[in-house]
Amino acid sequence: MKVISTERSQILAARIAEALDTTVVDVQFSRFPDGELYLATGELDDETIIVGSITDNDALVQLLLLIDACDDSTNRLIIPYMGYARQDKQFRTGEPISARAIAHLFGEEVASCLTVNIHEQRVLGYFGIPASNISLASEMGCYIKSMGLEDPLILAPDDGALAFARDVAGVGGWDCDHLEKTRLSGSEVKMAPKKLGAASRSVVIVDDIISTGGTIATAAAMLYRQGADEVYASCVHGVLIGGAYAHLKASGIRDIICSDTIERGCSRITAAGHIVAALRSG
Ligand code: R5P
C-alpha cells in the first residue's frame, strides 16, 4: 500500500503514510503551455490511498487525473475537504446540486470514499460507492484543552454547528451554546442578540468552515460587546478566502486554529490519526 496526493494535500498525505508505516508516491506536477494540468506518478503499489482536498477547481481536476493515473491499483479515496458540498441541494430553481455533480465524478475507479466533517451528511449518498465521514471534534477538543484556558465557553455560530460544538465541548466538560445567524449575502451575516453568559470569559467559536471569516468576525464583535475577555476561533476547514485571517485578527480574535484538511500556517490539528483509524476499521 502507498499514499498519493494532489499538491494541496501533500503534508496530510505524508502524515497518513507515516501513521500507516508506508510511503508516499513521488508525483511530478506541471502544466501544459495552454494551462492544462499535467501530472506523472512515481512507482505505484497494488493498493493506493489517494488524498486530495477539493479546495478549488484545479485541485478537483488534479484529483481526477491522479485517480485515473492509479487505475491499475485498488484505490481508496480520501477527500479531507470537499468543496462544493455547501451547495448540497437546490436552493432556487435553476441551480445545480453541485455536491451531487462532484460526487458523481468519483464512482468509477475508487472502491470507497472518506470525507472529513463534510458540510452536509446527505452528500455522502451522492457518491454511488461506500462513502463515510469522520469528525475532528475530539481532536479539536484536545487541542483546546492543550491551550489551558480557564473554563472556556464553546460557541457554535449557528444551530447547524451546535452538534459539532457539543462534541468539542464534551472533551473538557465545558459550557456550550450557539448564536442565531442570518446570512445577508455571500460575505455578510447578522447575529441576533442572545444572552450567552460570555462576560469575563474565554470564548472559543467553533465551526466546520471558516470561509470569508464574516460569520466569526461578526460573532466576535458581539461577544466583545457582551464583555468576553478573549475570543478564539477554531475550525476544521480553513478556507480563509479574501484576507479572512487578517480580517479575523483585526476583529480581535486572539488566535485562529484549523486542521490540515486544508494546509495552512494555522493548521495545528491533524486529521491523519482519525483518517488512519477509519481506514483500518473500514
Ligand atoms: C456555513 O453554514 C458554514 O458552516 C460556515 O459557518 C460558513 O461557511 C462560514 O462562512 P464565512 O466564514 O464566510 O462566514
py3Dmol code that shows the C-alpha trace and the ligand (Angstrom):
import py3Dmol

protein = """\
ATOM      1  CA  MET A   1       0.000   0.000   0.000  1.00  0.00           C
ATOM      2  CA  LYS A   2       1.148   3.536  -0.802  1.00  0.00           C
ATOM      3  CA  VAL A   3      -0.282   7.003  -0.247  1.00  0.00           C
ATOM      4  CA  ILE A   4      -0.531   9.535  -3.052  1.00  0.00           C
ATOM      5  CA  SER A   5      -1.829  13.080  -3.024  1.00  0.00           C
ATOM      6  CA  THR A   6      -2.586  16.156  -5.048  1.00  0.00           C
ATOM      7  CA  GLU A   7      -0.445  19.247  -4.498  1.00  0.00           C
ATOM      8  CA  ARG A   8      -2.903  20.663  -1.961  1.00  0.00           C
ATOM      9  CA  SER A   9      -2.782  17.687   0.419  1.00  0.00           C
ATOM     10  CA  GLN A  10       0.898  16.735   0.499  1.00  0.00           C
ATOM     11  CA  ILE A  11       1.511  17.298   4.188  1.00  0.00           C
ATOM     12  CA  LEU A  12      -1.578  15.452   5.374  1.00  0.00           C
ATOM     13  CA  ALA A  13      -0.790  12.605   2.956  1.00  0.00           C
ATOM     14  CA  ALA A  14       2.722  12.301   4.379  1.00  0.00           C
ATOM     15  CA  ARG A  15       1.295  12.179   7.914  1.00  0.00           C
ATOM     16  CA  ILE A  16      -1.172   9.477   6.859  1.00  0.00           C
ATOM     17  CA  ALA A  17       1.627   7.466   5.233  1.00  0.00           C
ATOM     18  CA  GLU A  18       3.755   7.740   8.347  1.00  0.00           C
ATOM     19  CA  ALA A  19       0.906   6.569  10.571  1.00  0.00           C
ATOM     20  CA  LEU A  20       0.282   3.649   8.191  1.00  0.00           C
ATOM     21  CA  ASP A  21       4.005   2.875   8.204  1.00  0.00           C
ATOM     22  CA  THR A  22       4.213   3.197   4.440  1.00  0.00           C
ATOM     23  CA  THR A  23       5.497   5.719   1.909  1.00  0.00           C
ATOM     24  CA  VAL A  24       4.118   8.475  -0.275  1.00  0.00           C
ATOM     25  CA  VAL A  25       4.359   8.300  -4.040  1.00  0.00           C
ATOM     26  CA  ASP A  26       6.509  10.958  -5.653  1.00  0.00           C
ATOM     27  CA  VAL A  27       4.373  12.892  -8.160  1.00  0.00           C
ATOM     28  CA  GLN A  28       5.533  15.404 -10.724  1.00  0.00           C
ATOM     29  CA  PHE A  29       3.051  18.226 -11.260  1.00  0.00           C
ATOM     30  CA  SER A  30       3.196  20.773 -14.059  1.00  0.00           C
ATOM     31  CA  ARG A  31       1.107  22.468 -16.746  1.00  0.00           C
ATOM     32  CA  PHE A  32       0.985  22.308 -20.487  1.00  0.00           C
ATOM     33  CA  PRO A  33       1.674  25.622 -22.244  1.00  0.00           C
ATOM     34  CA  ASP A  34      -2.085  26.208 -22.623  1.00  0.00           C
ATOM     35  CA  GLY A  35      -2.564  25.950 -18.857  1.00  0.00           C
ATOM     36  CA  GLU A  36      -3.942  22.421 -18.715  1.00  0.00           C
ATOM     37  CA  LEU A  37      -2.781  20.424 -15.714  1.00  0.00           C
ATOM     38  CA  TYR A  38      -0.311  17.565 -16.105  1.00  0.00           C
ATOM     39  CA  LEU A  39       0.991  15.028 -13.625  1.00  0.00           C
ATOM     40  CA  ALA A  40       3.071  11.868 -13.645  1.00  0.00           C
ATOM     41  CA  THR A  41       3.318   9.492 -10.710  1.00  0.00           C
ATOM     42  CA  GLY A  42       6.291   7.549  -9.484  1.00  0.00           C
ATOM     43  CA  GLU A  43       6.078   3.814  -8.870  1.00  0.00           C
ATOM     44  CA  LEU A  44       2.687   2.703  -7.566  1.00  0.00           C
ATOM     45  CA  ASP A  45       1.624  -0.288  -5.500  1.00  0.00           C
ATOM     46  CA  ASP A  46      -1.369  -2.604  -5.902  1.00  0.00           C
ATOM     47  CA  GLU A  47      -3.298  -0.639  -3.252  1.00  0.00           C
ATOM     48  CA  THR A  48      -3.361   3.149  -3.117  1.00  0.00           C
ATOM     49  CA  ILE A  49      -4.759   5.688  -0.683  1.00  0.00           C
ATOM     50  CA  ILE A  50      -5.486   8.800  -2.733  1.00  0.00           C
ATOM     51  CA  VAL A  51      -5.697  12.044  -0.748  1.00  0.00           C
ATOM     52  CA  GLY A  52      -6.987  15.272  -2.234  1.00  0.00           C
ATOM     53  CA  SER A  53      -8.907  18.175  -0.776  1.00  0.00           C
ATOM     54  CA  ILE A  54     -11.166  19.940  -3.265  1.00  0.00           C
ATOM     55  CA  THR A  55     -10.125  23.454  -2.391  1.00  0.00           C
ATOM     56  CA  ASP A  56     -10.599  24.860  -5.907  1.00  0.00           C
ATOM     57  CA  ASN A  57     -11.202  23.770  -9.480  1.00  0.00           C
ATOM     58  CA  ASP A  58      -7.568  22.937 -10.216  1.00  0.00           C
ATOM     59  CA  ALA A  59      -7.446  20.726  -7.125  1.00  0.00           C
ATOM     60  CA  LEU A  60     -10.521  18.882  -8.382  1.00  0.00           C
ATOM     61  CA  VAL A  61      -9.023  18.284 -11.834  1.00  0.00           C
ATOM     62  CA  GLN A  62      -5.731  17.208 -10.302  1.00  0.00           C
ATOM     63  CA  LEU A  63      -7.578  14.696  -8.147  1.00  0.00           C
ATOM     64  CA  LEU A  64      -9.394  13.269 -11.181  1.00  0.00           C
ATOM     65  CA  LEU A  65      -6.103  12.947 -13.074  1.00  0.00           C
ATOM     66  CA  LEU A  66      -4.482  11.259 -10.106  1.00  0.00           C
ATOM     67  CA  ILE A  67      -7.296   8.723  -9.801  1.00  0.00           C
ATOM     68  CA  ASP A  68      -7.001   7.945 -13.497  1.00  0.00           C
ATOM     69  CA  ALA A  69      -3.229   7.511 -13.208  1.00  0.00           C
ATOM     70  CA  CYS A  70      -3.816   4.985 -10.410  1.00  0.00           C
ATOM     71  CA  ASP A  71      -6.330   2.888 -12.329  1.00  0.00           C
ATOM     72  CA  ASP A  72      -4.250  -0.290 -12.142  1.00  0.00           C
ATOM     73  CA  SER A  73      -4.451  -0.400  -8.358  1.00  0.00           C
ATOM     74  CA  THR A  74      -7.235  -0.746  -5.811  1.00  0.00           C
ATOM     75  CA  ASN A  75      -7.928   2.808  -4.690  1.00  0.00           C
ATOM     76  CA  ARG A  76      -9.442   4.284  -1.592  1.00  0.00           C
ATOM     77  CA  LEU A  77     -10.186   7.975  -1.843  1.00  0.00           C
ATOM     78  CA  ILE A  78      -9.826  10.490   0.994  1.00  0.00           C
ATOM     79  CA  ILE A  79     -11.375  13.916   0.400  1.00  0.00           C
ATOM     80  CA  PRO A  80     -10.327  15.820   3.543  1.00  0.00           C
ATOM     81  CA  TYR A  81     -12.136  18.995   2.464  1.00  0.00           C
ATOM     82  CA  MET A  82     -14.897  18.632  -0.043  1.00  0.00           C
ATOM     83  CA  GLY A  83     -15.508  21.919  -1.772  1.00  0.00           C
ATOM     84  CA  TYR A  84     -18.910  22.391  -3.409  1.00  0.00           C
ATOM     85  CA  ALA A  85     -20.531  20.480  -0.524  1.00  0.00           C
ATOM     86  CA  ARG A  86     -22.327  23.616   0.663  1.00  0.00           C
ATOM     87  CA  GLN A  87     -24.479  23.556  -2.492  1.00  0.00           C
ATOM     88  CA  ASP A  88     -25.967  20.278  -1.298  1.00  0.00           C
ATOM     89  CA  LYS A  89     -29.480  20.950  -2.541  1.00  0.00           C
ATOM     90  CA  GLN A  90     -31.349  23.185  -4.937  1.00  0.00           C
ATOM     91  CA  PHE A  91     -31.960  26.387  -3.007  1.00  0.00           C
ATOM     92  CA  ARG A  92     -33.509  28.152  -6.042  1.00  0.00           C
ATOM     93  CA  THR A  93     -34.978  26.940  -9.311  1.00  0.00           C
ATOM     94  CA  GLY A  94     -32.315  26.521 -11.963  1.00  0.00           C
ATOM     95  CA  GLU A  95     -29.463  25.757  -9.598  1.00  0.00           C
ATOM     96  CA  PRO A  96     -27.438  22.546  -9.816  1.00  0.00           C
ATOM     97  CA  ILE A  97     -26.915  20.284  -6.846  1.00  0.00           C
ATOM     98  CA  SER A  98     -23.185  20.916  -7.093  1.00  0.00           C
ATOM     99  CA  ALA A  99     -22.240  18.439  -4.367  1.00  0.00           C
ATOM    100  CA  ARG A 100     -24.016  15.698  -6.312  1.00  0.00           C
ATOM    101  CA  ALA A 101     -22.322  16.669  -9.573  1.00  0.00           C
ATOM    102  CA  ILE A 102     -18.903  16.495  -7.908  1.00  0.00           C
ATOM    103  CA  ALA A 103     -19.617  13.241  -6.051  1.00  0.00           C
ATOM    104  CA  HIS A 104     -20.702  11.563  -9.297  1.00  0.00           C
ATOM    105  CA  LEU A 105     -17.213  12.123 -10.700  1.00  0.00           C
ATOM    106  CA  PHE A 106     -15.656   9.628  -8.325  1.00  0.00           C
ATOM    107  CA  GLY A 107     -17.684   6.467  -8.846  1.00  0.00           C
ATOM    108  CA  GLU A 108     -15.669   4.615 -11.467  1.00  0.00           C
ATOM    109  CA  GLU A 109     -12.175   3.974 -10.190  1.00  0.00           C
ATOM    110  CA  VAL A 110     -12.264   4.164  -6.418  1.00  0.00           C
ATOM    111  CA  ALA A 111     -13.555   1.477  -4.083  1.00  0.00           C
ATOM    112  CA  SER A 112     -14.652   3.842  -1.324  1.00  0.00           C
ATOM    113  CA  CYS A 113     -14.524   7.430  -0.213  1.00  0.00           C
ATOM    114  CA  LEU A 114     -13.870   9.027   3.173  1.00  0.00           C
ATOM    115  CA  THR A 115     -14.588  12.683   3.941  1.00  0.00           C
ATOM    116  CA  VAL A 116     -13.820  14.794   6.993  1.00  0.00           C
ATOM    117  CA  ASN A 117     -16.549  16.957   8.547  1.00  0.00           C
ATOM    118  CA  ILE A 118     -18.395  17.163   5.268  1.00  0.00           C
ATOM    119  CA  HIS A 119     -20.710  20.166   5.369  1.00  0.00           C
ATOM    120  CA  GLU A 120     -23.823  18.062   4.914  1.00  0.00           C
ATOM    121  CA  GLN A 121     -24.019  14.310   5.543  1.00  0.00           C
ATOM    122  CA  ARG A 122     -26.613  13.768   2.824  1.00  0.00           C
ATOM    123  CA  VAL A 123     -23.890  14.422   0.230  1.00  0.00           C
ATOM    124  CA  LEU A 124     -22.379  11.023   1.067  1.00  0.00           C
ATOM    125  CA  GLY A 125     -25.382   9.405  -0.601  1.00  0.00           C
ATOM    126  CA  TYR A 126     -24.454  11.019  -3.926  1.00  0.00           C
ATOM    127  CA  PHE A 127     -21.192   9.110  -4.353  1.00  0.00           C
ATOM    128  CA  GLY A 128     -22.643   5.809  -5.534  1.00  0.00           C
ATOM    129  CA  ILE A 129     -19.828   3.941  -3.728  1.00  0.00           C
ATOM    130  CA  PRO A 130     -19.403   3.281   0.000  1.00  0.00           C
ATOM    131  CA  ALA A 131     -18.795   6.747   1.436  1.00  0.00           C
ATOM    132  CA  SER A 132     -18.333   7.721   5.051  1.00  0.00           C
ATOM    133  CA  ASN A 133     -17.409  10.763   7.066  1.00  0.00           C
ATOM    134  CA  ILE A 134     -15.359  11.341  10.202  1.00  0.00           C
ATOM    135  CA  SER A 135     -15.441  14.282  12.594  1.00  0.00           C
ATOM    136  CA  LEU A 136     -12.432  16.020  14.116  1.00  0.00           C
ATOM    137  CA  ALA A 137     -14.463  17.291  17.091  1.00  0.00           C
ATOM    138  CA  SER A 138     -12.459  15.265  19.599  1.00  0.00           C
ATOM    139  CA  GLU A 139      -9.124  16.363  18.070  1.00  0.00           C
ATOM    140  CA  MET A 140     -10.297  19.961  18.292  1.00  0.00           C
ATOM    141  CA  GLY A 141     -11.378  19.452  21.893  1.00  0.00           C
ATOM    142  CA  CYS A 142      -7.957  18.020  22.752  1.00  0.00           C
ATOM    143  CA  TYR A 143      -6.236  20.988  21.120  1.00  0.00           C
ATOM    144  CA  ILE A 144      -8.394  23.442  23.075  1.00  0.00           C
ATOM    145  CA  LYS A 145      -7.559  21.538  26.256  1.00  0.00           C
ATOM    146  CA  SER A 146      -3.860  21.991  25.494  1.00  0.00           C
ATOM    147  CA  MET A 147      -4.411  25.776  25.340  1.00  0.00           C
ATOM    148  CA  GLY A 148      -5.029  25.774  29.096  1.00  0.00           C
ATOM    149  CA  LEU A 149      -7.983  28.208  29.004  1.00  0.00           C
ATOM    150  CA  GLU A 150      -9.890  28.564  32.242  1.00  0.00           C
ATOM    151  CA  ASP A 151     -13.480  27.351  31.964  1.00  0.00           C
ATOM    152  CA  PRO A 152     -13.929  28.288  28.274  1.00  0.00           C
ATOM    153  CA  LEU A 153     -17.319  28.720  26.634  1.00  0.00           C
ATOM    154  CA  ILE A 154     -17.520  26.730  23.402  1.00  0.00           C
ATOM    155  CA  LEU A 155     -19.785  28.522  20.980  1.00  0.00           C
ATOM    156  CA  ALA A 156     -21.312  27.471  17.669  1.00  0.00           C
ATOM    157  CA  PRO A 157     -22.015  30.429  15.357  1.00  0.00           C
ATOM    158  CA  ASP A 158     -25.355  28.869  14.340  1.00  0.00           C
ATOM    159  CA  ASP A 159     -27.556  25.969  15.343  1.00  0.00           C
ATOM    160  CA  GLY A 160     -26.217  23.903  12.406  1.00  0.00           C
ATOM    161  CA  ALA A 161     -22.826  23.803  14.099  1.00  0.00           C
ATOM    162  CA  LEU A 162     -24.222  23.059  17.548  1.00  0.00           C
ATOM    163  CA  ALA A 163     -23.852  19.264  17.430  1.00  0.00           C
ATOM    164  CA  PHE A 164     -20.204  19.692  16.455  1.00  0.00           C
ATOM    165  CA  ALA A 165     -19.670  22.301  19.199  1.00  0.00           C
ATOM    166  CA  ARG A 166     -21.243  19.963  21.760  1.00  0.00           C
ATOM    167  CA  ASP A 167     -18.828  17.202  20.766  1.00  0.00           C
ATOM    168  CA  VAL A 168     -15.892  19.607  21.092  1.00  0.00           C
ATOM    169  CA  ALA A 169     -17.143  20.835  24.480  1.00  0.00           C
ATOM    170  CA  GLY A 170     -17.662  17.269  25.650  1.00  0.00           C
ATOM    171  CA  VAL A 171     -13.903  16.679  25.628  1.00  0.00           C
ATOM    172  CA  GLY A 172     -13.377  19.088  28.514  1.00  0.00           C
ATOM    173  CA  GLY A 173     -16.862  19.141  30.019  1.00  0.00           C
ATOM    174  CA  TRP A 174     -17.111  22.834  29.033  1.00  0.00           C
ATOM    175  CA  ASP A 175     -20.219  25.009  28.584  1.00  0.00           C
ATOM    176  CA  CYS A 176     -21.620  25.110  25.083  1.00  0.00           C
ATOM    177  CA  ASP A 177     -24.053  27.447  23.354  1.00  0.00           C
ATOM    178  CA  HIS A 178     -24.914  28.823  19.934  1.00  0.00           C
ATOM    179  CA  LEU A 179     -25.757  32.082  18.220  1.00  0.00           C
ATOM    180  CA  GLU A 180     -28.646  32.769  15.860  1.00  0.00           C
ATOM    181  CA  LYS A 181     -27.138  33.667  12.487  1.00  0.00           C
ATOM    182  CA  THR A 182     -28.912  35.156   9.458  1.00  0.00           C
ATOM    183  CA  ARG A 183     -26.946  35.214   6.189  1.00  0.00           C
ATOM    184  CA  LEU A 184     -27.469  38.504   4.312  1.00  0.00           C
ATOM    185  CA  SER A 185     -25.179  37.708   1.360  1.00  0.00           C
ATOM    186  CA  GLY A 186     -22.189  35.522   0.439  1.00  0.00           C
ATOM    187  CA  SER A 187     -19.943  37.585   2.697  1.00  0.00           C
ATOM    188  CA  GLU A 188     -22.276  39.209   5.256  1.00  0.00           C
ATOM    189  CA  VAL A 189     -24.067  37.712   8.249  1.00  0.00           C
ATOM    190  CA  LYS A 190     -26.160  39.182  11.042  1.00  0.00           C
ATOM    191  CA  MET A 191     -26.285  37.773  14.572  1.00  0.00           C
ATOM    192  CA  ALA A 192     -29.485  38.062  16.527  1.00  0.00           C
ATOM    193  CA  PRO A 193     -28.667  39.254  20.084  1.00  0.00           C
ATOM    194  CA  LYS A 194     -28.701  36.418  22.566  1.00  0.00           C
ATOM    195  CA  LYS A 195     -27.844  36.142  26.269  1.00  0.00           C
ATOM    196  CA  LEU A 196     -24.780  33.961  26.219  1.00  0.00           C
ATOM    197  CA  GLY A 197     -23.138  34.493  29.537  1.00  0.00           C
ATOM    198  CA  ALA A 198     -19.914  35.411  27.740  1.00  0.00           C
ATOM    199  CA  ALA A 199     -18.912  38.242  30.107  1.00  0.00           C
ATOM    200  CA  SER A 200     -15.417  37.841  31.593  1.00  0.00           C
ATOM    201  CA  ARG A 201     -14.979  34.502  29.867  1.00  0.00           C
ATOM    202  CA  SER A 202     -12.701  32.951  27.286  1.00  0.00           C
ATOM    203  CA  VAL A 203     -14.860  32.014  24.311  1.00  0.00           C
ATOM    204  CA  VAL A 204     -13.891  29.591  21.558  1.00  0.00           C
ATOM    205  CA  ILE A 205     -16.108  29.809  18.479  1.00  0.00           C
ATOM    206  CA  VAL A 206     -16.019  26.509  16.601  1.00  0.00           C
ATOM    207  CA  ASP A 207     -17.320  25.727  13.128  1.00  0.00           C
ATOM    208  CA  ASP A 208     -16.735  23.320  10.269  1.00  0.00           C
ATOM    209  CA  ILE A 209     -15.572  26.016   7.831  1.00  0.00           C
ATOM    210  CA  ILE A 210     -14.128  29.496   8.046  1.00  0.00           C
ATOM    211  CA  SER A 211     -14.504  30.915   4.570  1.00  0.00           C
ATOM    212  CA  THR A 212     -14.587  34.741   4.433  1.00  0.00           C
ATOM    213  CA  GLY A 213     -14.418  34.930   8.231  1.00  0.00           C
ATOM    214  CA  GLY A 214     -17.572  37.073   8.195  1.00  0.00           C
ATOM    215  CA  THR A 215     -19.532  34.744  10.461  1.00  0.00           C
ATOM    216  CA  ILE A 216     -16.899  34.613  13.164  1.00  0.00           C
ATOM    217  CA  ALA A 217     -15.851  38.270  12.962  1.00  0.00           C
ATOM    218  CA  THR A 218     -19.479  39.294  13.474  1.00  0.00           C
ATOM    219  CA  ALA A 219     -19.840  36.846  16.359  1.00  0.00           C
ATOM    220  CA  ALA A 220     -16.618  38.092  17.966  1.00  0.00           C
ATOM    221  CA  ALA A 221     -17.746  41.731  17.813  1.00  0.00           C
ATOM    222  CA  MET A 222     -20.946  40.775  19.562  1.00  0.00           C
ATOM    223  CA  LEU A 223     -19.147  38.749  22.202  1.00  0.00           C
ATOM    224  CA  TYR A 224     -16.698  41.554  22.993  1.00  0.00           C
ATOM    225  CA  ARG A 225     -19.682  43.908  23.339  1.00  0.00           C
ATOM    226  CA  GLN A 226     -21.052  41.469  25.890  1.00  0.00           C
ATOM    227  CA  GLY A 227     -17.789  41.674  27.843  1.00  0.00           C
ATOM    228  CA  ALA A 228     -15.976  38.495  26.748  1.00  0.00           C
ATOM    229  CA  ASP A 229     -12.345  38.519  27.919  1.00  0.00           C
ATOM    230  CA  GLU A 230     -10.909  36.853  24.828  1.00  0.00           C
ATOM    231  CA  VAL A 231     -12.311  35.168  21.759  1.00  0.00           C
ATOM    232  CA  TYR A 232     -10.659  32.369  19.779  1.00  0.00           C
ATOM    233  CA  ALA A 233     -11.762  30.740  16.541  1.00  0.00           C
ATOM    234  CA  SER A 234     -11.287  27.127  15.603  1.00  0.00           C
ATOM    235  CA  CYS A 235     -12.491  25.332  12.501  1.00  0.00           C
ATOM    236  CA  VAL A 236     -11.874  22.094  10.675  1.00  0.00           C
ATOM    237  CA  HIS A 237     -11.503  23.588   7.196  1.00  0.00           C
ATOM    238  CA  GLY A 238      -9.594  26.862   6.976  1.00  0.00           C
ATOM    239  CA  VAL A 239     -10.807  28.021   3.562  1.00  0.00           C
ATOM    240  CA  LEU A 240      -9.787  31.564   4.568  1.00  0.00           C
ATOM    241  CA  ILE A 241     -10.548  33.418   1.360  1.00  0.00           C
ATOM    242  CA  GLY A 242     -10.160  37.125   0.658  1.00  0.00           C
ATOM    243  CA  GLY A 243      -7.902  38.014   3.571  1.00  0.00           C
ATOM    244  CA  ALA A 244     -10.077  36.187   6.092  1.00  0.00           C
ATOM    245  CA  TYR A 245      -7.205  35.522   8.515  1.00  0.00           C
ATOM    246  CA  ALA A 246      -6.287  39.210   8.709  1.00  0.00           C
ATOM    247  CA  HIS A 247      -9.977  40.123   8.951  1.00  0.00           C
ATOM    248  CA  LEU A 248     -10.360  37.844  11.958  1.00  0.00           C
ATOM    249  CA  LYS A 249      -7.216  39.132  13.656  1.00  0.00           C
ATOM    250  CA  ALA A 250      -8.369  42.707  13.041  1.00  0.00           C
ATOM    251  CA  SER A 251     -11.718  41.863  14.624  1.00  0.00           C
ATOM    252  CA  GLY A 252      -9.925  40.938  17.838  1.00  0.00           C
ATOM    253  CA  ILE A 253      -9.799  37.150  17.542  1.00  0.00           C
ATOM    254  CA  ARG A 254      -6.905  36.115  19.764  1.00  0.00           C
ATOM    255  CA  ASP A 255      -5.928  33.055  17.748  1.00  0.00           C
ATOM    256  CA  ILE A 256      -7.239  31.127  14.756  1.00  0.00           C
ATOM    257  CA  ILE A 257      -6.815  27.378  14.644  1.00  0.00           C
ATOM    258  CA  CYS A 258      -7.687  24.997  11.847  1.00  0.00           C
ATOM    259  CA  SER A 259      -6.855  21.458  10.797  1.00  0.00           C
ATOM    260  CA  ASP A 260      -4.684  20.203   7.965  1.00  0.00           C
ATOM    261  CA  THR A 261      -7.643  19.237   5.749  1.00  0.00           C
ATOM    262  CA  ILE A 262      -6.614  22.490   4.079  1.00  0.00           C
ATOM    263  CA  GLU A 263      -2.902  23.078   4.617  1.00  0.00           C
ATOM    264  CA  ARG A 264      -2.371  26.466   6.220  1.00  0.00           C
ATOM    265  CA  GLY A 265       0.103  28.173   8.516  1.00  0.00           C
ATOM    266  CA  CYS A 266      -2.528  27.889  11.256  1.00  0.00           C
ATOM    267  CA  SER A 267      -3.175  24.141  10.677  1.00  0.00           C
ATOM    268  CA  ARG A 268      -2.435  22.946  14.188  1.00  0.00           C
ATOM    269  CA  ILE A 269      -4.806  19.977  14.311  1.00  0.00           C
ATOM    270  CA  THR A 270      -4.121  16.979  12.102  1.00  0.00           C
ATOM    271  CA  ALA A 271      -6.769  14.731  10.590  1.00  0.00           C
ATOM    272  CA  ALA A 272      -4.196  11.987   9.967  1.00  0.00           C
ATOM    273  CA  GLY A 273      -4.786   9.915  13.120  1.00  0.00           C
ATOM    274  CA  HIS A 274      -8.536   9.765  12.692  1.00  0.00           C
ATOM    275  CA  ILE A 275      -8.269   9.046   8.953  1.00  0.00           C
ATOM    276  CA  VAL A 276      -5.892   6.164   9.585  1.00  0.00           C
ATOM    277  CA  ALA A 277      -8.184   4.752  12.288  1.00  0.00           C
ATOM    278  CA  ALA A 278     -11.082   4.878   9.807  1.00  0.00           C
ATOM    279  CA  LEU A 279      -9.003   3.219   7.093  1.00  0.00           C
ATOM    280  CA  ARG A 280      -8.003   0.440   9.472  1.00  0.00           C
ATOM    281  CA  SER A 281     -11.544  -0.207  10.596  1.00  0.00           C
ATOM    282  CA  GLY A 282     -13.052   0.015   7.084  1.00  0.00           C
TER     283      GLY A 282
END
"""
ligand_1 = """\
14
R5P
C -21.970 27.554 6.910
O -23.041 27.006 7.096
C -20.678 27.049 7.455
O -20.858 26.141 8.492
C -19.836 28.200 7.943
O -20.474 28.829 9.034
C -19.626 29.203 6.860
O -19.164 28.569 5.709
C -18.660 30.264 7.264
O -18.561 31.183 6.223
P -17.863 32.591 6.424
O -16.530 32.366 7.077
O -17.732 33.117 5.017
O -18.765 33.441 7.235
"""
view = py3Dmol.view(width=600, height=400)
view.addModel(protein, "pdb")
view.setStyle({"model": 0}, {"cartoon": {"style": "trace"}})
view.addModel(ligand_1, "xyz")
view.setStyle({"model": 1}, {"stick": {}})
view.zoomTo()
view.show()
